């Protein structure tokens, strides 16, 4: 999810499409939260790791 967010951020910036940039930013934040919660040992959605 983090990689997809980064790809969308870059595409949004290069193609000047703001919706791609916004979606990429949201996916990046959600991915970072899931990684952080998974690294703390807390299961999120029944899974301990999201990678």
LUMTIFI-538040 format. One record per residue (C-alpha): residue in three letters; y, z, x. Coordinates in Angstrom, 1 decimal, decimal comma. Last residue first. Layout:
<segus>
["ALA" [Y Z X]]
...
</segus>
This chain:
<segus>
["UNK" [-6,5 3,4 3,6]]
["UNK" [-6,0 5,9 0,8]]
["UNK" [-7,9 9,0 1,8]]
["UNK" [-9,0 12,1 -0,1]]
["UNK" [-9,8 10,3 -3,3]]
["UNK" [-10,3 11,7 -6,8]]
["UNK" [-6,9 10,6 -8,0]]
["UNK" [-5,2 12,4 -5,1]]
["UNK" [-7,5 14,9 -3,2]]
["UNK" [-5,5 17,3 -1,1]]
["UNK" [-6,5 17,7 2,5]]
["UNK" [-2,9 17,6 3,8]]
["UNK" [-3,6 14,1 5,2]]
["UNK" [-4,2 12,9 1,7]]
["UNK" [-1,0 14,2 0,4]]
["UNK" [1,0 12,6 3,2]]
["UNK" [-0,9 9,3 2,9]]
["UNK" [-0,3 9,2 -0,9]]
["UNK" [3,4 10,1 -0,4]]
["UNK" [3,8 7,3 2,2]]
["UNK" [2,1 4,8 0,0]]
["UNK" [4,4 5,7 -2,9]]
["UNK" [7,5 5,4 -0,7]]
["UNK" [6,4 2,0 0,6]]
["UNK" [5,5 0,7 -2,8]]
["UNK" [8,9 1,6 -4,1]]
["UNK" [10,7 0,0 -1,2]]
["UNK" [8,6 -3,2 -1,6]]
["UNK" [9,4 -3,3 -5,3]]
["UNK" [13,1 -3,1 -4,6]]
["UNK" [13,1 -5,7 -1,8]]
["UNK" [11,1 -8,0 -4,0]]
["UNK" [13,5 -7,5 -6,8]]
["UNK" [16,5 -8,2 -4,5]]
["UNK" [15,4 -11,7 -3,5]]
["UNK" [17,5 -12,8 -0,5]]
["UNK" [14,5 -14,8 1,0]]
["UNK" [14,6 -13,0 4,3]]
["UNK" [15,4 -9,5 2,9]]
["UNK" [12,9 -9,7 0,0]]
["UNK" [10,2 -11,1 2,3]]
["UNK" [10,7 -8,3 4,8]]
["UNK" [10,6 -5,6 2,0]]
["UNK" [7,7 -7,3 0,4]]
["UNK" [5,7 -7,2 3,6]]
["UNK" [6,6 -3,6 4,3]]
["UNK" [5,5 -2,6 0,8]]
["UNK" [2,2 -4,5 1,2]]
["UNK" [1,6 -2,7 4,5]]
["UNK" [2,3 0,7 2,9]]
["UNK" [0,0 0,0 0,0]]
</segus>
